[in-house]
Amino acid sequence: MFHRRQLHRLQHSTGHIRPRYGGTLSVGFKRGSVVKHPKYGFCYVGGWQESPTKKDPYRKTISLHDLKTGNRLTQNASPADCKFLSYNSWRITN
């Protein structure tokens, strides 16, 4: 199972504000979704991060993981390059 979000972490930061911990959506893809990438082929979506550039200050990238081993392939995949194939909530290996 993939982790679910926690609304607040246990330790608060300065100003007594607890940061959000994340969720199961990664830039429009549900975490664990099977996608096809032109370079990495069939893989599943892990997480996402904001990667602003001068040309695109709102740029977001997703990390892709290998279906068989679960190893991370990249952290800088563009969501526009990925084609959604299927939802996947469980990761099963032999």
C-alpha positions in Angstrom: 0.0 0.0 0.0 1.1 3.5 -0.6 1.1 5.9 2.3 -1.9 8.2 2.8 -1.5 11.8 3.7 -1.2 13.1 7.2 -2.8 16.5 7.7 -0.1 17.6 10.1 3.3 16.3 11.1 4.0 15.7 14.7 6.4 18.6 15.3 5.3 22.1 14.5 7.7 24.7 13.1 8.3 28.3 14.1 5.1 30.1 14.6 3.3 27.0 15.7 2.4 26.0 12.2 2.5 22.4 11.2 3.4 21.8 7.5 1.2 19.5 5.3 2.7 16.1 4.7 1.5 15.4 1.2 -1.2 13.4 -0.5 -1.9 10.7 -3.0 -2.1 13.0 -6.1 1.1 13.8 -7.9 0.5 16.6 -10.5 -2.7 15.1 -11.7 -1.6 11.5 -11.4 -2.7 9.3 -8.6 0.3 7.9 -6.8 1.1 4.4 -8.0 -0.5 5.0 -11.4 1.0 3.1 -14.3 2.2 5.4 -17.1 4.2 5.1 -20.3 7.2 7.5 -20.7 9.1 7.9 -24.0 12.5 7.3 -22.4 11.7 5.0 -19.4 8.9 2.9 -20.9 6.3 1.4 -18.5 6.7 2.7 -14.9 4.7 4.0 -12.0 4.4 7.4 -10.5 6.0 8.0 -7.1 5.9 11.6 -6.0 6.3 15.1 -7.3 8.3 18.3 -6.7 8.2 21.9 -7.7 11.1 22.6 -10.1 10.7 26.3 -11.1 12.7 27.7 -14.0 12.9 31.2 -15.4 10.8 30.3 -18.3 8.2 28.4 -16.3 8.0 29.4 -12.6 5.2 26.9 -12.0 6.9 23.9 -13.4 6.3 20.6 -11.5 8.0 17.2 -12.2 7.1 13.7 -11.1 9.3 10.8 -10.1 9.0 7.5 -12.0 9.8 4.1 -10.6 10.5 0.7 -12.2 7.5 -1.6 -12.1 9.5 -4.8 -11.3 12.1 -3.5 -8.8 10.6 -0.3 -7.5 13.8 1.5 -8.0 13.5 5.2 -8.9 14.3 5.9 -12.5 14.1 9.7 -12.5 12.8 12.7 -10.4 12.5 15.1 -13.3 9.9 13.6 -15.6 7.5 16.0 -17.1 3.8 15.1 -16.6 3.1 16.1 -20.2 5.4 13.4 -21.5 3.7 10.6 -19.5 0.7 8.8 -20.9 -1.7 7.5 -18.2 -2.5 3.8 -18.5 -4.0 2.5 -15.3 -4.5 3.1 -11.6 -2.5 0.9 -9.3 -2.8 0.9 -5.5 -0.7 -2.2 -4.8 2.8 -3.2 -5.8 3.3 -6.9 -6.1 6.6 -8.6 -6.9 7.6 -12.3 -7.2 
